[in-house]
Amino acid sequence: MLLNIFIQDFGIIDQLSIDFAKGFNVLTGETGSGKSIIIDALQVALGGRPSAGQIRSGAKKALIQAAFAVGGNKGLNVLLNEMGFADPDDGIIVMTREVTHRGKNLCRINGRVVTLGYYRKVGGFLADLHMQPETHSLLNQEKQRQLLDRFAGKKALEVLEQTNLLYTRWREAHKKYTELNRAAGERARRIDMLRYQIDDIQQADLDPGEDARLENEKNFLVNAEKISMLAADACRFLSEGTGNQHSALDLLAKTIENLRDLVSFDNRNEPLLKALENIFYQTEDIARELARYCAGMDFNPSRLAVVDERLEQIRKLKRKYGKTIEEIHNYLQEAKKELDQLENVDQSLEELLQEVEEIESAYSETAGVLSAIRRKVARELEAAVQQELSDLEMGRVEFKVAFTVLDAPAHDGLERVSFMIATNPGEPLKHLAKIASGGELTRIMLALKALLADADDVPVLVFDEADTGISGKALQAVAEKMMQLGSHHQVICVTHSAQVAGLGQVHYSIIKEYDGQRTVTRAKKLNSAERLKELAKMLDGNEVTEVTMSHARQMLGFSPDKDETL
């Protein structure tokens, strides 16, 4: 239910807060007092389209905040959980909307900013506003189908769920079949391409890391002459010497002889002698290794051409199939897998087609059961709606549930559901959305709402001047029907009718006042005495007389000795 609406700088409202109650709430007041503006603000708070013109003159922005008590609404809970909202501990959802002159809209749910599209979806679960025909959820064919299924009860909903699951399976299998069933020429071209690519990679016979090894070898071959010269010089400097210059080993040997003589006189130099002897042995080892390296060098100029050719082959494969040899091998495996599928496509197609046909058969059988349930229940709904309309002084109206068979499976069955109406005898049936008379449309909505009160999970019903174009017995019937709806939903109604207001469980008076600087709107919850006077005014053009007071007492069920102060 709607607990509270807070409105700031919207229309002629500077700041207004209203706490609503359970059951049937009525809002009354003089024309232009701002009653409908409150409903307009609620519509914006639920995701309706605002305009900059609705911002109060002189204000930078308008703010509307609506707090709802929720619970037990599975569809709403699923939607909230999809967006990561935890179930509120206090069971309250707060919808906040800011509107600026630049058209920017800020939407918040429980303080968290969300997209307008998501915000509207949540708002659709919270309240149903009956202002203009296009705002009625019951005019939506999908909603009509949902209500028919809910009216049919648990069995229909179970079959609907099975139908939905089978449709999902059928759609997935059908998609796989369609994707695999390519044109024969396209499939043949793809097979030829895959075979060429597989052969191209396999003939190369690449080894992991081969490209790095070849790059190292190429670097060696390109610099082989310089490498050979450097190695030979190093070997000569260590073991042979050059010209009159002794080799490093000769110099080390002479130095060791001197140190040995030195140690014989001063043994403190013995560590130096041992260290130098170790260096001598290590240098000998290095000289031998360099000699073997020089002797083993085999520079073949033709090898460089072979390496270059192999590297270029690898580079071409990388350009076509992957940045590394590992990626090329992965591409090869995927290509083999796809080729195997394409070469065996006929068998796969047969298997997929069989799966599609089996699922489609199961879907048709289940959806057929659902159709039979709907058509049977539709007759019951038609009779019940006819009775409700008779209670609302529309006994000559004809109501029908029409079915349109679909050409292809759908998630909700084999047909579309439409509520049809003929408001006068002899007239053709028309879609509910095409009803022209506002008074007739209101009563049809009330009839359906009353009949489907338990099936309709939107908790708040809002009617803006639903009594327009209705009078006499029809108006009394509308008032009684709204009161009846109040036992299943929270009903909020803006009305000019004393008959409607008199049956409200909670009565708010919307008052427009001048505060010395500008016009402001405020709301007052009326006590019994105030309500009595308000109804008396409504009965006779704002003039309270003993006659209108007496009539008002009768409407409210007052006895002469009843306390009228509370």
C-alpha positions as CSV (number, residue, x, y, z in Angstrom):
1,M,0.0,0.0,0.0
2,L,1.0,3.6,-0.4
3,L,2.1,4.9,3.0
4,N,3.1,8.4,2.2
5,I,3.6,10.8,-0.7
6,F,5.9,13.9,-0.3
7,I,5.7,16.5,-3.0
8,Q,7.9,19.6,-3.3
9,D,7.7,22.4,-5.9
10,F,5.3,20.5,-8.3
11,G,2.5,22.4,-10.0
12,I,1.0,24.8,-7.4
13,I,2.3,22.6,-4.6
14,D,5.2,24.1,-2.7
15,Q,5.5,21.3,-0.2
16,L,2.9,18.7,0.8
17,S,3.0,15.4,2.6
18,I,0.1,13.0,2.9
19,D,-0.1,9.7,4.9
20,F,-2.6,7.3,3.4
21,A,-4.5,4.6,5.1
22,K,-5.6,1.1,4.2
23,G,-8.9,0.6,2.4
24,F,-10.9,3.3,0.5
25,N,-9.2,6.8,0.6
26,V,-11.0,9.8,-0.9
27,L,-9.6,13.2,-1.8
28,T,-12.0,16.1,-2.2
29,G,-11.7,19.8,-2.6
30,E,-12.7,22.7,-4.8
31,T,-11.8,22.8,-8.5
32,G,-8.3,23.9,-8.9
33,S,-7.2,23.1,-5.4
34,G,-4.6,20.6,-6.5
35,K,-6.3,17.3,-6.1
36,S,-5.4,16.0,-9.6
37,I,-1.9,17.5,-9.3
38,I,-1.4,15.1,-6.4
39,I,-2.3,12.2,-8.7
40,D,-0.1,13.7,-11.4
41,A,2.8,13.7,-8.9
42,L,2.2,10.1,-8.0
43,Q,2.2,9.2,-11.6
44,V,5.6,10.8,-12.0
45,A,6.8,9.1,-8.8
46,L,6.0,5.8,-10.4
47,G,7.9,6.5,-13.6
48,G,5.4,8.6,-15.7
49,R,6.6,11.2,-18.1
50,P,7.0,14.7,-16.4
51,S,7.4,18.1,-18.0
52,A,9.4,21.1,-17.1
53,G,6.1,23.0,-17.0
54,Q,5.1,21.0,-13.9
55,I,7.9,22.5,-11.8
56,R,6.6,25.2,-9.5
57,S,7.3,28.7,-10.8
58,G,10.6,30.0,-9.4
59,A,11.8,26.6,-8.3
60,K,14.9,24.9,-9.8
61,K,13.5,21.4,-9.6
62,A,10.5,19.3,-8.4
63,L,10.9,16.4,-6.0
64,I,8.3,13.6,-5.5
65,Q,8.8,10.8,-3.1
66,A,6.4,7.9,-2.6
67,A,6.8,5.2,0.2
68,F,5.1,1.9,-0.3
69,A,4.7,-1.1,2.1
70,V,5.3,-4.2,0.0
71,G,5.3,-7.9,0.7
72,G,4.3,-11.1,-0.9
73,N,4.6,-9.8,-4.4
74,K,6.8,-12.4,-6.1
75,G,7.1,-10.5,-9.4
76,L,8.3,-7.4,-7.6
77,N,10.7,-9.3,-5.4
78,V,12.2,-11.1,-8.5
79,L,12.6,-7.7,-10.3
80,L,14.3,-6.1,-7.2
81,N,16.6,-9.1,-6.7
82,E,17.7,-9.0,-10.4
83,M,19.1,-5.5,-9.8
84,G,20.8,-6.5,-6.5
85,F,18.3,-5.0,-4.1
86,A,18.1,-6.9,-0.9
87,D,14.6,-7.5,0.5
88,P,13.9,-4.4,2.7
89,D,13.9,-5.3,6.4
90,D,11.0,-3.0,7.0
91,G,9.1,-4.1,3.9
92,I,9.2,-0.5,2.5
93,I,10.1,0.7,-1.0
94,V,10.8,4.4,-1.4
95,M,10.4,5.7,-5.0
96,T,12.1,9.2,-5.5
97,R,12.0,11.3,-8.6
98,E,13.6,14.7,-9.3
99,V,12.6,16.7,-12.3
100,T,14.6,19.7,-13.6
101,H,14.0,22.4,-16.2
102,R,16.6,20.9,-18.4
103,G,14.6,17.6,-18.6
104,K,17.1,15.7,-16.5
105,N,15.4,13.1,-14.3
106,L,17.0,11.4,-11.3
107,C,15.3,8.2,-10.3
108,R,16.1,6.5,-7.0
109,I,14.8,3.4,-5.3
110,N,15.6,3.2,-1.6
111,G,18.2,5.9,-2.1
112,R,20.0,4.1,-5.0
113,V,20.1,5.7,-8.4
114,V,18.6,3.5,-11.2
115,T,17.7,3.8,-14.8
116,L,14.3,5.2,-15.8
117,G,13.4,2.0,-17.6
118,Y,14.0,-0.1,-14.5
119,Y,12.3,2.5,-12.3
120,R,9.1,2.3,-14.4
121,K,9.1,-1.5,-14.2
122,V,9.2,-1.4,-10.4
123,G,6.5,1.3,-10.4
124,G,4.2,-0.9,-12.5
125,F,4.1,-3.4,-9.6
126,L,3.2,-0.8,-7.0
127,A,0.1,1.0,-8.3
128,D,-2.4,1.2,-11.1
129,L,-3.5,4.7,-12.0
130,H,-6.8,5.3,-13.8
131,M,-6.4,8.7,-15.3
132,Q,-6.4,8.4,-19.1
133,P,-7.2,5.2,-21.0
134,E,-3.6,4.6,-22.0
135,T,-2.6,4.4,-18.3
136,H,-4.9,1.5,-17.5
137,S,-2.9,-1.7,-17.1
138,L,-6.1,-3.6,-17.9
139,L,-6.1,-2.2,-21.4
140,N,-2.9,-4.0,-22.1
141,Q,-3.5,-7.3,-23.9
142,E,-0.6,-9.0,-22.0
143,K,-2.2,-8.0,-18.8
144,Q,-5.6,-9.3,-19.9
145,R,-4.0,-12.7,-20.7
146,Q,-2.3,-12.7,-17.3
147,L,-5.6,-11.9,-15.5
148,L,-7.5,-14.6,-17.4
149,D,-4.8,-17.2,-16.4
150,R,-4.9,-16.0,-12.7
151,F,-8.7,-16.2,-12.8
152,A,-8.4,-19.7,-14.0
153,G,-6.4,-20.6,-10.9
154,K,-3.4,-22.8,-9.9
155,K,-3.9,-25.4,-12.6
156,A,-3.7,-22.9,-15.4
157,L,-0.6,-21.3,-13.9
158,E,1.1,-24.6,-13.6
159,V,0.4,-25.5,-17.2
160,L,1.5,-22.0,-18.3
161,E,4.8,-22.5,-16.5
162,Q,5.3,-25.8,-18.3
163,T,4.4,-24.1,-21.6
164,N,7.0,-21.4,-21.0
165,L,9.7,-23.9,-20.2
166,L,9.0,-26.0,-23.3
167,Y,8.9,-22.8,-25.4
168,T,12.4,-21.8,-24.1
169,R,13.8,-25.3,-24.9
170,W,12.1,-25.3,-28.4
171,R,13.5,-21.8,-29.2
172,E,17.1,-22.9,-28.2
173,A,16.9,-26.1,-30.2
174,H,15.4,-24.3,-33.2
175,K,18.2,-21.7,-33.1
176,K,20.9,-24.4,-33.1
177,Y,19.2,-26.2,-36.0
178,T,18.9,-23.0,-38.0
179,E,22.5,-22.0,-37.4
180,L,23.7,-25.4,-38.4
181,N,21.5,-25.7,-41.4
182,R,23.4,-23.3,-43.6
183,A,23.1,-23.1,-47.3
184,A,24.9,-26.1,-48.9
185,G,27.2,-23.8,-51.0
186,E,28.3,-21.8,-47.9
187,R,28.9,-25.0,-46.0
188,A,31.0,-26.4,-48.8
189,R,33.1,-23.2,-49.1
190,R,33.7,-23.3,-45.3
191,I,34.8,-26.9,-45.5
192,D,37.3,-26.1,-48.3
193,M,38.6,-23.2,-46.3
194,L,39.0,-25.2,-43.1
195,R,40.8,-28.1,-45.0
196,Y,43.2,-25.6,-46.6
197,Q,44.0,-23.9,-43.2
198,I,44.5,-27.3,-41.5
199,D,46.8,-28.5,-44.2
200,D,48.7,-25.2,-44.2
201,I,49.4,-25.4,-40.5
202,Q,50.1,-29.1,-40.4
203,Q,52.6,-29.0,-43.3
204,A,54.6,-26.4,-41.4
205,D,55.0,-28.8,-38.5
206,L,55.7,-26.1,-35.9
207,D,57.4,-26.9,-32.6
208,P,56.6,-24.8,-29.5
209,G,59.4,-22.3,-29.0
210,E,60.9,-22.9,-32.5
211,D,60.6,-19.3,-33.5
212,A,62.7,-18.1,-30.5
213,R,65.3,-20.7,-31.2
214,L,65.5,-19.7,-34.9
215,E,65.9,-16.0,-34.0
216,N,68.8,-16.9,-31.7
217,E,70.4,-19.0,-34.5
218,K,69.9,-16.2,-37.0
219,N,71.6,-13.8,-34.7
220,F,74.6,-16.1,-34.4
221,L,74.8,-16.7,-38.2
222,V,74.6,-13.0,-39.1
223,N,77.4,-12.2,-36.6
224,A,79.4,-15.5,-37.0
225,E,82.6,-13.8,-38.4
226,K,82.8,-11.3,-35.6
227,I,82.0,-14.0,-33.1
228,S,84.8,-16.2,-34.5
229,M,87.3,-13.3,-34.3
230,L,86.4,-12.4,-30.8
231,A,86.7,-16.0,-29.5
232,A,90.0,-16.5,-31.3
233,D,91.5,-13.3,-29.9
234,A,90.4,-14.2,-26.4
235,C,91.9,-17.6,-26.6
236,R,95.2,-16.2,-28.0
237,F,95.4,-13.5,-25.2
238,L,95.0,-16.2,-22.6
239,S,97.3,-18.9,-23.8
240,E,99.6,-17.7,-26.6
241,G,100.2,-14.0,-26.3
242,T,100.8,-11.6,-29.2
243,G,104.2,-10.4,-30.6
244,N,106.4,-9.4,-27.7
245,Q,103.5,-9.6,-25.3
246,H,103.3,-12.6,-23.0
247,S,100.0,-14.6,-22.6
248,A,97.8,-14.1,-19.5
249,L,98.7,-17.6,-18.3
250,D,102.5,-16.9,-18.6
251,L,102.2,-13.7,-16.7
252,L,100.1,-15.4,-14.0
253,A,102.7,-18.2,-13.8
254,K,105.6,-15.8,-13.3
255,T,103.6,-13.9,-10.7
256,I,102.9,-17.1,-8.8
257,E,106.7,-18.0,-8.8
258,N,107.5,-14.5,-7.3
259,L,104.7,-15.0,-4.6
260,R,106.1,-18.4,-3.7
261,D,109.6,-16.8,-3.0
262,L,107.9,-14.0,-1.1
263,V,106.0,-16.5,1.1
264,S,109.2,-18.2,1.9
265,F,110.3,-15.0,3.6
266,D,106.9,-13.8,4.9
267,N,104.1,-16.4,5.2
268,R,101.5,-13.7,5.7
269,N,101.2,-13.6,1.9
270,E,100.3,-17.2,1.6
271,P,96.5,-16.5,1.2
272,L,97.3,-14.3,-1.8
273,L,99.3,-17.1,-3.3
274,K,96.5,-19.6,-3.0
275,A,94.0,-17.2,-4.4
276,L,96.2,-16.5,-7.4
277,E,96.8,-20.2,-8.0
278,N,93.0,-20.7,-8.1
279,I,92.7,-17.9,-10.6
280,F,95.5,-19.5,-12.7
281,Y,93.6,-22.9,-12.8
282,Q,90.3,-21.2,-13.7
283,T,92.0,-19.2,-16.4
284,E,93.5,-22.5,-17.8
285,D,89.9,-24.0,-17.9
286,I,88.6,-20.9,-19.7
287,A,91.4,-21.1,-22.2
288,R,90.7,-24.7,-22.9
289,E,86.9,-24.0,-23.3
290,L,87.6,-21.2,-25.7
291,A,89.9,-23.4,-27.7
292,R,87.3,-26.1,-28.0
293,Y,84.7,-23.4,-28.9
294,C,86.9,-22.0,-31.7
295,A,87.7,-25.5,-33.0
296,G,84.0,-26.4,-33.0
297,M,82.7,-23.4,-34.9
298,D,81.2,-24.4,-38.2
299,F,79.8,-21.4,-40.1
300,N,77.7,-22.5,-43.1
301,P,76.6,-19.4,-45.1
302,S,73.7,-21.4,-46.7
303,R,72.2,-22.1,-43.3
304,L,71.3,-18.5,-42.9
305,A,69.1,-18.6,-45.9
306,V,67.3,-21.8,-44.5
307,V,66.7,-20.1,-41.2
308,D,65.4,-16.9,-42.8
309,E,63.0,-18.9,-45.0
310,R,61.7,-20.8,-42.0
311,L,61.2,-17.7,-39.9
312,E,59.3,-16.0,-42.8
313,Q,57.0,-19.1,-43.0
314,I,56.3,-18.9,-39.3
315,R,55.6,-15.1,-39.6
316,K,53.0,-15.8,-42.4
317,L,51.2,-18.4,-40.3
318,K,51.1,-15.9,-37.3
319,R,49.5,-13.3,-39.5
320,K,46.8,-15.7,-40.5
321,Y,46.2,-17.9,-37.4
322,G,47.6,-16.3,-34.2
323,K,50.3,-14.2,-32.7
324,T,52.2,-17.1,-31.2
325,I,52.9,-20.7,-32.2
326,E,50.7,-21.8,-29.2
327,E,47.8,-19.7,-30.7
328,I,48.3,-21.3,-34.1
329,H,48.1,-24.8,-32.6
330,N,44.9,-23.7,-30.7
331,Y,43.4,-22.5,-34.0
332,L,44.3,-25.8,-35.6
333,Q,42.4,-27.7,-33.0
334,E,39.3,-25.5,-33.3
335,A,39.4,-25.8,-37.1
336,K,39.6,-29.6,-36.9
337,K,36.6,-29.6,-34.5
338,E,34.5,-27.3,-36.8
339,L,35.5,-29.3,-39.9
340,D,34.4,-32.5,-38.1
341,Q,31.0,-30.9,-37.3
342,L,30.5,-29.6,-40.9
343,E,31.5,-32.9,-42.5
344,N,29.0,-34.7,-40.2
345,V,26.4,-32.0,-40.4
346,D,23.7,-34.2,-42.0
347,Q,23.7,-36.5,-39.0
348,S,23.7,-33.5,-36.6
349,L,20.9,-31.9,-38.5
350,E,18.8,-35.0,-38.3
351,E,19.4,-35.2,-34.6
352,L,18.6,-31.6,-34.0
353,L,15.5,-31.7,-36.2
354,Q,14.3,-34.7,-34.2
355,E,14.9,-32.8,-31.0
356,V,13.0,-29.7,-32.3
357,E,10.0,-31.9,-33.4
358,E,9.9,-33.7,-30.1
359,I,9.9,-30.5,-28.1
360,E,7.4,-28.8,-30.5
361,S,5.1,-31.8,-30.1
362,A,5.3,-31.6,-26.3
363,Y,4.8,-27.8,-26.4
364,S,1.7,-28.2,-28.7
365,E,0.2,-30.7,-26.4
366,T,0.8,-28.7,-23.2
367,A,-0.2,-25.4,-24.9
368,G,-3.3,-27.1,-26.2
369,V,-4.3,-28.0,-22.6
370,L,-3.7,-24.4,-21.6
371,S,-5.9,-23.2,-24.5
372,A,-8.7,-25.5,-23.5
373,I,-8.5,-24.2,-19.9
374,R,-8.5,-20.6,-21.0
375,R,-11.5,-21.0,-23.4
376,K,-13.5,-22.8,-20.7
377,V,-12.7,-20.2,-18.0
378,A,-13.3,-17.4,-20.5
379,R,-17.0,-18.3,-20.6
380,E,-17.1,-18.2,-16.8
381,L,-15.4,-14.8,-16.7
382,E,-17.7,-13.4,-19.3
383,A,-20.8,-14.3,-17.3
384,A,-19.2,-13.0,-14.1
385,V,-18.3,-9.6,-15.7
386,Q,-21.8,-9.3,-17.2
387,Q,-23.2,-9.6,-13.6
388,E,-20.7,-7.1,-12.3
389,L,-21.6,-4.6,-15.1
390,S,-25.3,-5.2,-14.3
391,D,-24.6,-4.2,-10.7
392,L,-23.0,-1.0,-12.1
393,E,-26.1,-0.1,-14.2
394,M,-24.6,-1.5,-17.4
395,G,-26.7,-4.6,-17.8
396,R,-27.1,-4.2,-21.6
397,V,-23.3,-4.2,-22.2
398,E,-21.9,-7.3,-23.8
399,F,-18.4,-8.5,-22.6
400,K,-16.5,-11.2,-24.4
401,V,-13.0,-12.8,-24.2
402,A,-11.6,-13.1,-27.7
403,F,-8.8,-15.4,-28.8
404,T,-6.4,-14.9,-31.7
405,V,-4.5,-18.0,-32.8
406,L,-0.8,-17.4,-33.4
407,D,1.1,-18.6,-36.4
408,A,4.1,-19.7,-34.3
409,P,4.8,-20.8,-30.7
410,A,5.0,-18.1,-28.1
411,H,6.2,-18.3,-24.4
412,D,2.6,-17.8,-23.1
413,G,0.8,-20.2,-25.4
414,L,-0.9,-20.6,-28.8
415,E,-3.1,-17.5,-28.7
416,R,-3.5,-13.8,-27.8
417,V,-6.2,-12.9,-25.4
418,S,-8.3,-9.7,-25.9
419,F,-11.2,-8.3,-23.7
420,M,-13.9,-7.1,-26.1
421,I,-16.9,-4.8,-25.3
422,A,-20.1,-3.8,-27.0
423,T,-21.6,-0.9,-24.9
424,N,-25.0,-0.9,-26.7
425,P,-27.1,-3.7,-28.1
426,G,-26.5,-4.4,-31.7
427,E,-23.1,-2.7,-31.8
428,P,-20.1,-4.8,-32.8
429,L,-17.7,-5.9,-30.2
430,K,-14.6,-3.7,-29.9
431,H,-11.3,-4.0,-28.0
432,L,-11.5,-2.6,-24.5
433,A,-9.0,0.1,-25.4
434,K,-11.3,1.5,-28.0
435,I,-14.1,2.4,-25.6
436,A,-14.8,6.1,-26.0
437,S,-17.0,7.1,-23.0
438,G,-15.0,7.8,-19.9
439,G,-17.9,6.9,-17.6
440,E,-18.4,3.6,-19.3
441,L,-14.7,2.8,-19.3
442,T,-14.5,3.6,-15.5
443,R,-17.3,1.2,-14.7
444,I,-15.9,-1.5,-16.9
445,M,-12.5,-1.1,-15.2
446,L,-14.3,-1.3,-11.8
447,A,-16.2,-4.4,-12.8
448,L,-13.0,-6.2,-13.9
449,K,-11.1,-5.0,-10.8
450,A,-13.8,-6.1,-8.5
451,L,-14.1,-9.5,-10.1
452,L,-10.3,-10.1,-10.3
453,A,-9.4,-8.4,-7.1
454,D,-7.8,-11.5,-5.7
455,A,-6.0,-12.3,-9.0
456,D,-4.6,-8.8,-9.5
457,D,-1.4,-8.3,-7.5
458,V,-1.1,-4.5,-8.0
459,P,-1.8,-3.4,-4.4
460,V,-2.9,0.3,-5.0
461,L,-5.7,1.5,-7.3
462,V,-5.9,5.2,-8.0
463,F,-8.9,6.8,-9.6
464,D,-8.8,10.5,-10.7
465,E,-12.4,11.8,-10.9
466,A,-13.8,8.4,-11.8
467,D,-17.3,9.8,-11.3
468,T,-17.1,12.1,-14.3
469,G,-20.0,11.5,-16.7
470,I,-21.9,9.3,-14.2
471,S,-24.9,10.2,-12.0
472,G,-27.8,8.7,-10.2
473,K,-28.0,5.0,-9.6
474,A,-24.8,4.4,-11.7
475,L,-22.8,6.7,-9.5
476,Q,-24.0,5.1,-6.3
477,A,-23.1,1.7,-7.8
478,V,-19.6,3.0,-8.7
479,A,-19.2,4.3,-5.1
480,E,-20.2,0.9,-3.6
481,K,-17.9,-0.9,-6.0
482,M,-14.9,1.2,-5.0
483,M,-15.7,0.6,-1.4
484,Q,-15.8,-3.2,-2.1
485,L,-12.4,-2.9,-3.9
486,G,-11.1,-1.3,-0.7
487,S,-11.4,-4.6,1.1
488,H,-8.8,-6.2,-1.3
489,H,-6.7,-3.2,-2.4
490,Q,-5.8,0.2,-1.2
491,V,-8.1,2.5,-3.2
492,I,-7.3,6.3,-3.6
493,C,-10.0,8.3,-5.4
494,V,-10.1,12.0,-6.3
495,T,-13.8,12.8,-6.5
496,H,-16.4,15.7,-6.7
497,S,-19.2,13.3,-5.8
498,A,-20.6,13.3,-2.3
499,Q,-21.9,9.8,-3.0
500,V,-18.4,8.5,-3.6
501,A,-16.8,10.5,-0.8
502,G,-19.5,9.4,1.7
503,L,-18.4,5.7,1.3
504,G,-14.7,6.4,1.8
505,Q,-13.1,5.0,4.9
506,V,-10.6,7.9,5.1
507,H,-11.3,11.4,3.8
508,Y,-8.8,14.0,2.9
509,S,-9.7,17.6,2.0
510,I,-7.3,19.3,-0.4
511,I,-7.3,23.1,0.2
512,K,-5.8,25.9,-1.8
513,E,-4.8,29.0,0.2
514,Y,-3.1,32.3,-0.3
515,D,-0.3,32.8,2.3
516,G,0.2,36.5,1.6
517,Q,2.7,36.0,-1.1
518,R,1.5,33.1,-3.3
519,T,-1.0,30.3,-3.5
520,V,-0.2,27.1,-1.7
521,T,-1.9,23.7,-1.5
522,R,-2.3,21.6,1.7
523,A,-4.1,18.4,2.7
524,K,-6.1,17.8,5.8
525,K,-7.3,14.4,7.1
526,L,-10.9,15.1,8.2
527,N,-12.4,13.9,11.4
528,S,-16.0,13.0,11.6
529,A,-17.4,16.5,12.2
530,E,-15.2,18.0,9.5
531,R,-16.2,15.3,7.1
532,L,-19.9,15.9,7.7
533,K,-19.5,19.6,6.8
534,E,-17.4,18.7,3.7
535,L,-20.1,16.4,2.4
536,A,-22.8,19.0,3.1
537,K,-20.8,21.5,1.0
538,M,-20.5,19.0,-1.8
539,L,-24.2,18.3,-1.8
540,D,-25.2,21.9,-2.4
541,G,-22.5,23.9,-4.0
542,N,-20.4,24.7,-0.9
543,E,-23.3,26.0,1.1
544,V,-24.1,24.2,4.3
545,T,-27.7,24.1,5.3
546,E,-29.7,22.0,7.7
547,V,-31.0,20.0,4.8
548,T,-27.6,19.2,3.4
549,M,-26.3,18.4,6.9
550,S,-29.2,16.0,7.4
551,H,-28.5,14.4,4.1
552,A,-24.8,14.1,5.0
553,R,-25.6,12.5,8.3
554,Q,-27.7,9.9,6.5
555,M,-24.8,9.2,4.0
556,L,-22.4,8.7,6.8
557,G,-24.8,6.7,9.0
558,F,-24.9,9.2,11.8
559,S,-27.6,8.9,14.5
560,P,-28.8,12.0,16.2
561,D,-26.9,11.2,19.4
562,K,-23.7,10.1,17.7
563,D,-20.5,12.0,18.6
564,E,-19.6,14.1,15.5
565,T,-16.3,15.5,16.8
566,L,-14.0,12.5,15.9
